[in-house]
Amino acid sequence: MKDVNVGICGLGTVGGGTFNVLTRNAGLIKGRTGFNIRIARVATRTPRTDIDLGDIPFSTDVFDVVNDPSVDIVVELIGGYETARELVLAAIHNGKHVVTANKALIAVHGNEIFEAAAKKNVIVSYEAGVAGGIPVIKAVREGMAANRVDWIAGIINGTGNYILTEMRAGREFAEVLKEAQDLGYAEADPTFDVEGIDAAHKLTILASAGFGVPLQFEKAYTEGISEITPYDIAHAEVLGYRIKHLGIARRRDDGIELRVHPTLVPRSHLIAQVDGVLNAVLVDGDAVGQTMYYGPGAGDEATASAVIADIIDAARSVAAESTQRVPYLGFEPSAMEDLPVLPMEDVQSAYYLRIQALDRPGVLAKVASTLSEHGINIESIMQKESELKDGRIPVIILTHTVQERQINRAIEELEALSDIDGKVVRIRAENFN
């Protein structure tokens, strides 16, 4: 029985989970594959005393793994950009297959990495980088290979989903964020999570795998959740919606939409019921229709599950001495399309607007007239006299679908009215049609 040698770079949360699951389930994996997956070397800059490596060679220099001739598969779990990029490119140069959980690396440097891997005829897999333990990349690249994917939408950051879930009880953003940090869901600097950067990394990869376009992270639109208030969450519920922080990619004839932002979704939709730190991804294909993939988007052994699935795929190629089975982004290079990422003002959506109006006669008429002048139809409007305070009253409006540029111009005019106080709050709505 052939041994396939794996070298693990990084022994943090995911690296430790990968080591533990590979060790614990070695017999099960052997039974499913017909060969031994052997941890041949481990390197980590911060050694762990709670993991017994036994006689496995260990070092603090991750490049020792790449340069070890016995290692067939390099598992990159150190995170970050530049060192990880150098490590992966060095592994490819040495003819080794690569498995990574690093979504930032793939979203930003993936085009370069896949080009290098294709020249050396090695596998680069990244399932664990998108939605943790949910096998959505495999589903899109393989399970939906017969489909034209029209759009993808998902809750792909557990921290943001946890915060919005807890805010439904009337709690403020800052309070829940502090709790998420105390529980270990959010980093000390939560910017990547709450401002949508982490989700944009993952969405960039999903869009490329779904649509067959190059990775274009720098063109993704990102908007965070720090300005969402319990008031808006409560009134969205009254309108029949729930606010979720979604990544949305949509294929159009003139390009693709690539955007992350707070979104009103119908309360009756399955994705609206996904709470806490869990993730969910919707994929719409022309043949199968809408499918949803749901589960833990992070965690040591949940993410390790996806890492090891990729290791097994790569190990099968090593054992059989075969070539790359599935294209890196699901499409052969000759079939990739150079579709542009559309500017945000070309996106079409319905909108939730909250306007702080002065309690004067004719204010609603002015608001409605301004929206009408820009071709914006109102689906519903709420104004509660009981919420009158300091001569100001909130007006909640839900519009029909319009282009973003129309709503931008209308908001500019509304904010310029003497009867409107402060900024207009705008949250996009999505019905997944």
C-alpha angles and dihedrals in degrees: 000000000000121000118221111202121219127193117201118209110195127022101204125117097312095032091052091047091050092050092048096047094044090051097042096045099037093120093048092049091048089053092052097044107029095232141074119260102205126191099228101173141006129199128179133159090222113045119216122222093194094066120072108215093182110195095339109130110252136190140162093232110085091199088068086073093052092049096047106106092206093062114097099176126034115206110203111203102147096100127208129085122267104034090042090049092051091047095050095044090049091051091050091048088054091053097250127141115241133216118186139175091196108118093174091056093050095042093051104029102019097107091057093043095050092047090053092046092051091055091052093040094233132137124251113188128183109171093134091056093072120057096341111243096008109104094220098135091056089047093052098040098041114009093049097035091121093055135087100227108221101181144353126202129173155157096241102161117066096195094060092044091051091051095049091046093054092044090064086078089063097264121145123248096244093052094051093044090056089050091049089052092049090051092049095247093113130043124239085256101042096180097113091053105038097037094051101247094121091048091048090055090054095042091052090057094045092050093051093048092045101043104027096241131133119269108269107174094153090065097052116115112230131190124169137217101239092104095052112111132200086243092062092044091052094048092046086057090052089053090052097259139110124211115238130171100238138183109214128189119178129180116222133173091254098043142299134296114228112180143145119196145124108289137191109229126183110268089227093061118101093236090059088063094057104107141172119014095334123118132216133185127198118203122187118202127181093235104034100031120211120357127177130208116198138179146083112343095193143012134109104271096025090059090039087059089064093042092054093046087059091046089054092050091051091044091055088058091049093048094047094037087230131148132249108311102192125030112253095249096024095263132082111249091248090057096051114115124218094222114164123238104245121235114256093247089065092059118107121218145140113251140218110211127189113195124186102216131185113243097251133130115268097018094121090049090054092049093048091046092051092051092046092052088060094048094256118145121203118230096184140352132197129193120167118198088198088068094057108132131168089351092303130109129188117238117200118201131181113196134201118250115296138153117279092238090060093053091045092057093044092051091051090054094044092052089051093057114106089224093060121080120208130329125342112240111227127190121174121231128215128195096179096237 
